[in-house]
Amino acid sequence: MRHLTKLISYAILILASAASIYPIVQVIGISLRPDDRLFSTSLAIIPERATFHAYYAILFEKDFLLWLRNSSIVALFVTILGVSLASTSGYAFSRFRFKGHSAGLFSFLVTQMFPATMLLLPLYVLMRQFHLLNSLLGLVVAYTVTALPFCVWTMKGYYDTIPRELEEAALVDGSGEFGAFLRIILPVAAPGLAITALFSFMSAWSEYIVARVILSDKGLFTLPLGLEGLSGTYQTEWANYAAGSILVSLPVVAVFLFLARFLVSGLTLGAVKE
Protein backbone atom coordinates (compact mmCIF):
# COMPACT_ATOMS: atom_id res chain seq x y z
CA MET A 1 0.00 0.00 0.00
CA ARG A 2 2.86 2.33 0.84
CA HIS A 3 4.53 1.69 -2.52
CA LEU A 4 1.22 2.28 -4.34
CA THR A 5 0.78 5.63 -2.59
CA LYS A 6 4.32 6.65 -3.53
CA LEU A 7 3.71 5.55 -7.14
CA ILE A 8 0.53 7.62 -7.36
CA SER A 9 2.35 10.61 -5.89
CA TYR A 10 5.12 10.32 -8.48
CA ALA A 11 2.56 9.97 -11.29
CA ILE A 12 0.73 13.13 -10.14
CA LEU A 13 4.00 15.04 -9.90
CA ILE A 14 5.07 13.91 -13.38
CA LEU A 15 1.70 14.92 -14.86
CA ALA A 16 1.80 18.30 -13.11
CA SER A 17 5.36 18.90 -14.33
CA ALA A 18 4.43 17.89 -17.90
CA ALA A 19 1.40 20.23 -17.83
CA SER A 20 3.64 23.08 -16.65
CA ILE A 21 6.37 22.49 -19.23
CA TYR A 22 4.07 21.77 -22.21
CA PRO A 23 3.13 25.43 -22.96
CA ILE A 24 6.80 26.47 -22.86
CA VAL A 25 7.76 23.66 -25.25
CA GLN A 26 4.93 24.69 -27.58
CA VAL A 27 6.07 28.34 -27.59
CA ILE A 28 9.65 27.27 -28.34
CA GLY A 29 8.38 25.05 -31.18
CA ILE A 30 6.28 27.88 -32.67
CA SER A 31 9.27 30.22 -32.55
CA LEU A 32 11.28 27.72 -34.61
CA ARG A 33 8.60 27.02 -37.26
CA PRO A 34 9.01 28.66 -40.66
CA ASP A 35 6.28 30.80 -42.26
CA ASP A 36 4.52 31.87 -39.03
CA ARG A 37 2.70 28.54 -38.66
CA LEU A 38 0.72 28.39 -35.39
CA PHE A 39 -0.84 24.93 -35.68
CA SER A 40 0.87 21.68 -36.56
CA THR A 41 -0.13 17.99 -36.50
CA SER A 42 3.44 16.93 -35.80
CA LEU A 43 4.32 15.90 -32.25
CA ALA A 44 8.02 16.61 -32.77
CA ILE A 45 9.46 19.10 -30.29
CA ILE A 46 11.82 20.47 -32.94
CA PRO A 47 9.72 21.18 -36.08
CA GLU A 48 10.77 20.31 -39.61
CA ARG A 49 12.85 22.98 -41.35
CA ALA A 50 13.41 24.62 -37.96
CA THR A 51 14.88 28.10 -38.23
CA PHE A 52 16.05 30.88 -35.93
CA HIS A 53 14.83 33.54 -38.36
CA ALA A 54 12.11 34.67 -35.93
CA TYR A 55 14.75 35.45 -33.28
CA TYR A 56 16.76 37.44 -35.84
CA ALA A 57 13.62 39.24 -37.00
CA ILE A 58 12.42 40.18 -33.51
CA LEU A 59 15.89 41.42 -32.50
CA PHE A 60 16.93 43.33 -35.60
CA GLU A 61 13.82 44.00 -37.70
CA LYS A 62 11.50 45.07 -34.88
CA ASP A 63 11.87 47.60 -32.06
CA PHE A 64 12.55 44.82 -29.54
CA LEU A 65 15.77 46.39 -28.23
CA LEU A 66 13.94 49.69 -27.67
CA TRP A 67 11.17 47.87 -25.75
CA LEU A 68 13.84 45.98 -23.82
CA ARG A 69 15.58 49.24 -22.86
CA ASN A 70 12.34 50.83 -21.67
CA SER A 71 11.31 47.76 -19.66
CA SER A 72 14.78 47.49 -18.12
CA ILE A 73 14.72 51.14 -17.01
CA VAL A 74 11.25 50.81 -15.50
CA ALA A 75 11.93 47.45 -13.80
CA LEU A 76 15.28 48.63 -12.41
CA PHE A 77 13.86 51.79 -10.83
CA VAL A 78 10.76 49.98 -9.52
CA THR A 79 13.01 47.36 -7.91
CA ILE A 80 15.26 49.99 -6.31
CA LEU A 81 12.32 52.07 -5.06
CA GLY A 82 10.37 49.02 -3.94
CA VAL A 83 13.25 47.59 -1.92
CA SER A 84 14.21 50.97 -0.44
CA LEU A 85 10.70 51.99 0.62
CA ALA A 86 9.58 48.54 1.75
CA SER A 87 12.73 47.89 3.80
CA THR A 88 12.39 51.14 5.76
CA SER A 89 8.58 51.12 6.02
CA GLY A 90 8.49 47.47 7.06
CA TYR A 91 11.10 48.17 9.75
CA ALA A 92 9.07 51.08 11.10
CA PHE A 93 5.88 49.01 11.25
CA SER A 94 7.73 46.11 12.89
CA ARG A 95 9.74 47.96 15.54
CA PHE A 96 7.75 51.07 16.45
CA ARG A 97 4.23 51.76 17.67
CA PHE A 98 2.92 55.11 16.49
CA LYS A 99 -0.40 56.79 15.82
CA GLY A 100 -2.02 55.18 12.79
CA HIS A 101 0.15 52.03 13.00
CA SER A 102 -2.73 49.55 12.76
CA ALA A 103 -4.71 51.72 10.33
CA GLY A 104 -1.70 51.98 8.03
CA LEU A 105 -1.13 48.24 7.95
CA PHE A 106 -4.84 47.61 7.42
CA SER A 107 -4.98 50.13 4.56
CA PHE A 108 -2.07 48.35 2.86
CA LEU A 109 -3.96 45.08 3.18
CA VAL A 110 -7.19 46.54 1.82
CA THR A 111 -5.50 47.78 -1.36
CA GLN A 112 -4.56 44.17 -2.17
CA MET A 113 -8.22 43.13 -2.13
CA PHE A 114 -9.11 45.09 -5.26
CA PRO A 115 -8.22 43.98 -8.78
CA ALA A 116 -5.82 46.20 -10.72
CA THR A 117 -8.53 47.08 -13.24
CA MET A 118 -10.50 48.91 -10.52
CA LEU A 119 -7.52 51.18 -9.89
CA LEU A 120 -7.06 52.19 -13.53
CA LEU A 121 -9.43 55.17 -13.57
CA PRO A 122 -8.20 56.84 -10.33
CA LEU A 123 -4.63 56.06 -11.37
CA TYR A 124 -5.18 57.71 -14.75
CA VAL A 125 -6.70 60.81 -13.11
CA LEU A 126 -3.78 61.08 -10.67
CA MET A 127 -1.23 60.70 -13.44
CA ARG A 128 -2.93 63.38 -15.50
CA GLN A 129 -3.03 65.76 -12.51
CA PHE A 130 0.72 65.33 -11.95
CA HIS A 131 1.54 65.42 -15.70
CA LEU A 132 2.99 61.91 -15.59
CA LEU A 133 0.95 60.44 -18.44
CA ASN A 134 2.92 59.03 -21.36
CA SER A 135 6.20 58.91 -19.44
CA LEU A 136 8.37 56.15 -18.02
CA LEU A 137 8.48 58.07 -14.72
CA GLY A 138 4.70 57.78 -14.46
CA LEU A 139 4.94 54.05 -15.09
CA VAL A 140 7.64 53.70 -12.40
CA VAL A 141 5.44 55.55 -9.89
CA ALA A 142 2.37 53.48 -10.77
CA TYR A 143 4.16 50.14 -10.49
CA THR A 144 5.92 51.11 -7.26
CA VAL A 145 2.76 52.17 -5.44
CA THR A 146 0.83 49.09 -6.55
CA ALA A 147 3.62 46.68 -5.50
CA LEU A 148 4.51 48.48 -2.26
CA PRO A 149 1.73 47.11 0.04
CA PHE A 150 2.76 43.49 -0.54
CA CYS A 151 6.44 44.39 -0.15
CA VAL A 152 5.86 46.27 3.13
CA TRP A 153 3.95 43.33 4.60
CA THR A 154 6.68 40.94 3.47
CA MET A 155 9.45 42.99 5.07
CA LYS A 156 7.47 43.59 8.27
CA GLY A 157 6.92 39.85 8.63
CA TYR A 158 10.62 39.19 8.20
CA TYR A 159 11.71 41.91 10.64
CA ASP A 160 9.31 40.41 13.22
CA THR A 161 11.38 37.19 13.15
CA ILE A 162 14.66 39.03 13.90
CA PRO A 163 15.41 39.28 17.66
CA ARG A 164 15.49 42.83 19.02
CA GLU A 165 18.56 41.84 21.05
CA LEU A 166 20.67 42.26 17.90
CA GLU A 167 19.86 45.97 17.70
CA GLU A 168 20.23 46.42 21.46
CA ALA A 169 23.71 44.88 21.31
CA ALA A 170 24.66 47.24 18.48
CA LEU A 171 23.36 50.24 20.48
CA VAL A 172 25.39 49.14 23.52
CA ASP A 173 28.49 48.97 21.30
CA GLY A 174 27.97 52.62 20.36
CA SER A 175 26.08 52.38 17.10
CA GLY A 176 23.15 54.70 16.38
CA GLU A 177 19.67 53.43 15.56
CA PHE A 178 20.13 54.00 11.83
CA GLY A 179 23.59 52.40 11.93
CA ALA A 180 22.18 49.35 13.71
CA PHE A 181 19.46 49.08 11.09
CA LEU A 182 21.89 49.49 8.19
CA ARG A 183 24.77 47.31 9.40
CA ILE A 184 23.05 44.70 11.56
CA ILE A 185 19.40 44.25 10.54
CA LEU A 186 19.53 44.67 6.76
CA PRO A 187 22.17 41.93 6.20
CA VAL A 188 20.14 39.53 8.36
CA ALA A 189 17.01 40.44 6.39
CA ALA A 190 18.64 39.57 3.03
CA PRO A 191 16.10 36.78 2.20
CA GLY A 192 13.20 39.17 2.73
CA LEU A 193 14.92 41.80 0.57
CA ALA A 194 15.40 39.17 -2.16
CA ILE A 195 11.69 38.32 -2.15
CA THR A 196 10.82 42.03 -2.28
CA ALA A 197 13.25 42.66 -5.12
CA LEU A 198 11.98 39.70 -7.14
CA PHE A 199 8.32 40.66 -6.68
CA SER A 200 8.99 44.31 -7.59
CA PHE A 201 10.97 43.31 -10.68
CA MET A 202 8.39 40.83 -11.94
CA SER A 203 5.52 43.27 -11.27
CA ALA A 204 7.17 45.84 -13.53
CA TRP A 205 8.62 43.48 -16.13
CA SER A 206 5.51 41.65 -17.28
CA GLU A 207 2.68 44.09 -16.54
CA TYR A 208 0.50 45.16 -19.48
CA ILE A 209 -2.81 46.82 -18.45
CA VAL A 210 -1.42 49.79 -16.50
CA ALA A 211 1.21 50.40 -19.19
CA ARG A 212 -1.55 50.35 -21.84
CA VAL A 213 -3.38 53.14 -19.97
CA ILE A 214 -0.36 55.34 -19.19
CA LEU A 215 1.74 55.03 -22.36
CA SER A 216 0.65 56.05 -25.85
CA ASP A 217 3.97 57.02 -27.48
CA LYS A 218 5.39 54.01 -29.36
CA GLY A 219 8.91 55.16 -28.48
CA LEU A 220 8.11 54.53 -24.80
CA PHE A 221 6.50 51.12 -25.25
CA THR A 222 7.65 48.39 -22.87
CA LEU A 223 8.04 44.73 -23.84
CA PRO A 224 4.40 43.64 -23.18
CA LEU A 225 3.07 46.57 -25.23
CA GLY A 226 5.55 45.99 -28.04
CA LEU A 227 4.80 42.29 -28.30
CA GLU A 228 1.06 42.98 -28.28
CA GLY A 229 1.62 45.14 -31.36
CA LEU A 230 2.69 42.04 -33.31
CA SER A 231 -0.90 40.78 -33.31
CA GLY A 232 -3.05 42.30 -36.01
CA THR A 233 -6.72 42.10 -36.93
CA TYR A 234 -6.15 39.82 -39.88
CA GLN A 235 -2.70 38.40 -39.24
CA THR A 236 -0.47 37.73 -36.25
CA GLU A 237 3.29 37.25 -36.45
CA TRP A 238 3.18 34.04 -34.41
CA ALA A 239 6.85 33.08 -34.85
CA ASN A 240 8.08 36.56 -33.91
CA TYR A 241 5.59 36.69 -31.05
CA ALA A 242 6.80 33.34 -29.68
CA ALA A 243 10.47 34.25 -30.12
CA GLY A 244 9.87 37.55 -28.31
CA SER A 245 8.10 35.72 -25.47
CA ILE A 246 11.07 33.42 -24.99
CA LEU A 247 13.52 36.34 -25.00
CA VAL A 248 11.36 38.32 -22.54
CA SER A 249 11.37 35.44 -20.06
CA LEU A 250 15.17 35.09 -19.99
CA PRO A 251 15.89 38.10 -17.69
CA VAL A 252 13.25 36.89 -15.21
CA VAL A 253 14.89 33.45 -15.16
CA ALA A 254 18.30 35.09 -14.65
CA VAL A 255 17.03 37.21 -11.73
CA PHE A 256 15.30 34.17 -10.23
CA LEU A 257 18.48 32.09 -10.42
CA PHE A 258 20.54 34.94 -8.96
CA LEU A 259 18.20 35.26 -5.97
CA ALA A 260 17.48 31.53 -5.64
CA ARG A 261 19.74 31.03 -2.62
CA PHE A 262 17.64 33.53 -0.64
CA LEU A 263 14.21 32.43 -1.82
CA VAL A 264 13.69 29.28 0.25
CA SER A 265 14.33 31.01 3.57
CA GLY A 266 12.46 34.10 2.38
CA LEU A 267 9.34 32.22 1.32
CA THR A 268 9.22 30.20 4.55
CA LEU A 269 9.58 33.20 6.86
CA GLY A 270 7.14 33.03 9.73
CA ALA A 271 6.43 29.34 9.11
CA VAL A 272 7.94 28.37 12.48
CA LYS A 273 6.70 30.07 15.65
CA GLU A 274 8.94 30.24 18.69
HELIX and SHEET records of a PDB file:
HELIX    1   1 ARG A    2  LEU A   32  1                                  31    
HELIX    2   2 PRO A   34  ASP A   36  5                                   3    
HELIX    3   3 HIS A   53  PHE A   60  1                                   8    
HELIX    4   4 PHE A   64  ARG A   95  1                                  32    
HELIX    5   5 HIS A  101  THR A  111  1                                  11    
HELIX    6   6 ALA A  116  LEU A  119  5                                   4    
HELIX    7   7 LEU A  120  GLN A  129  1                                  10    
HELIX    8   8 LEU A  136  ASP A  160  1                                  25    
HELIX    9   9 GLU A  165  VAL A  172  1                                   8    
HELIX   10  10 GLU A  177  ALA A  180  1                                   4    
HELIX   11  11 PHE A  181  ILE A  185  3                                   5    
HELIX   12  12 LEU A  186  VAL A  188  1                                   3    
HELIX   13  13 ALA A  190  TRP A  205  1                                  16    
HELIX   14  14 ILE A  209  ILE A  214  1                                   6    
HELIX   15  15 LYS A  218  LEU A  220  5                                   3    
HELIX   16  16 LEU A  223  GLU A  228  1                                   6    
HELIX   17  17 TRP A  238  LEU A  267  1                                  30    
END                                                                             
